[in-house]
Amino acid sequence: MKDLKYLFAYTVPISAYISFEFGGVLSYTAVFYAFVVLPFLDIITGQNKGNLSNEELMSKKKKWVFDAMLYLNIPLVFGLLLMVFTKIQTEVLATYELIGLSLSAGILLATNAINVAHELGHRGPYIERFMSKCLYMPCLYMHFYIEHNFGHHLNVATPEDGATARYNQTVYSFWWTSVSKQYLSAWKLQLELLKRQNTGFFSLKNDVFWYHLIQAAYLMGVFSFFGVQVMLFAVVIGVISFLFLESINYIEHYGLKRFKTPSGRYERVRPQHSWNSNFNIGRIVLYELTRHSDHHYKSSKKYQLLNSYEESPTLPLGYPASILLSYIPFLWFKVMNPLVPKQMKTNLL
């Protein structure tokens, strides 16, 4: 039964369903659930720093149920998108309802599309990487696939990484620097790859170019079936979803830094280069993304196998509460700055 605890991750789609089905004040259900209910549950259920034994690791590594729970997010996400698109097309909604639906849909995409896409994007089999890209599509962030895997994981906690927030940088400043720098990095990585393959820009191997065409086709499909209002809604929720993603990036690496070795190269990525969180509910809802230190240490590791390390810097709150805290910069700095390792505050990024 313990293996089925990740079914709790589907409570976010359930809250989104309530938002989409009932509208009115309830259109904010997913927002209330994500940023009030989940932080409360994190507090009352506490933390668990325990790791699996070698026997448990071997057992859980082979169980198909953990993969199946990821795959199920694909019909859930696209089914709920179809539901909310139809609602907007067929009903007259007040402005406050549209705002609530936008935020709820953005949260759905951030948690059950981008987060799941991130997990699947690190897998080896083509079908899983294909599913990853499908989930990035409605978030309008398909270039993240190449930048995250081949840019961020190499450059994390260095000035070259757009997804590492500088010490004393606000989340709002970070949104701009991270989105723009990661987008440019994706193109740079793609062009370098094409050059090594002696292939031109207009090539079937230019994935980033194809990502743009696929996302445009998605939006045009929404426009064709549902009209211009729903297409604009699709754009808005895509932006909201990747801004939530960048908020997560912000809390995962804020102020942390890798130093250069005498050879001039950066030290190896280790558990102390990512913030960790062991709050139980946040771990389950986000498929162990909160054990981010181990993910960066061994990125090929499946979510159900991730460990907690004593040397990892630890967030004082779970992910949902930490995101809320980051939106109030002076409180974020007051809480987090004393926790940033002293040596990392020198020669700041």
C-alpha positions, 0 to 999 in steps of 0.5 A: 500500500505504501507504493500507492501513496503517490496517488495523492498527486492526483488530488491536484487534478481533482481540485482543478476538476472542481474549479472547472466544473463548478466555477464561481468562487470554486474556480479558485479551488486548485489555488486554495488547495495548492497554497492553503491546504497543502502547506497545512498538511505539510505542517501537520504531517511533518517531515521524513528524512528516512531513506530506503534500504538497499533491498527496498531500492532494488524492489521499488526500482523494478515496479511498474506501478511507479511509472504507470502513475506518471503516465496516467497524468497525460490523459488527466491533463489533456482531458481537464484542458479539454474540459476547461476549454469547452467551459470557456467556449460555451459559458458566459463567465465573469472576469473573476471566474476567468482569473480563477480558472486561469490560475487553477489551470496554470497550477494543474499544468505546473504540477501534473504536466511540467513536473511529470514531464521533467521526470520523464525527460530524464528517462532513457526510453524514447516513448517516455521522452516523447511523453515528456515533450507532449506534457511540455507542449501546453505549457509552451515550454518545450525548449526546457527539455533540451536546456534543462537536461543539457544546460541546467544539470551541467551548469547548476549553481554557476553564473552560466546557469539561468535557473540558479537564483543569485543571493538577494535576487527577488523571484520577480527579477529571477522570472525574467533572467531565468526565462530569457537566459534558459530560452537563449541557452536552449538555442545555443545548445541546439545550434552547437549540436547541429554544427557538430552533426554538420546539419543546417538550421532547417533540419529535421534534427533542429528540435528547438525549431520543431518545438516552436512549430508544434506549440504554434500548431497546438495553439492554432488547433485550440483556435480552430476548435474553440475560438480566439478567447480560448486560444488566449486562455491557453496562452495565459495558462501556459505562461502561468505554468512556466512561471510557477516552474521558475518559482520552483527553480528559484527556491531549489537553488537560491543563493547556492554556488559551486566553486572553481577548482585549481584546474579552472573547472567547476567542482562536481555537482554535489548534494549541497548545491540544491535545497532539499525539503522532506515535508511528506505531502509536498514530496508525494504531490510533486513526485519527490521533486523536493528531494532535489539534491539527490536528483542533481547528484544522480539525475537518472535516478527515478523519483521513488528512489531519491534519498535525503542527504544530511549535507544538503541545505534544507528549506524550513518549509515545504515547496508550496509554502516556500513558493508563497514565501518567495513572493514576499521578498523581504520575508524570503530574505529574512528567513532564507539568507541566514540559511545560505552557507556562509562560504557561498555568500562570498564572491556572489554569483 
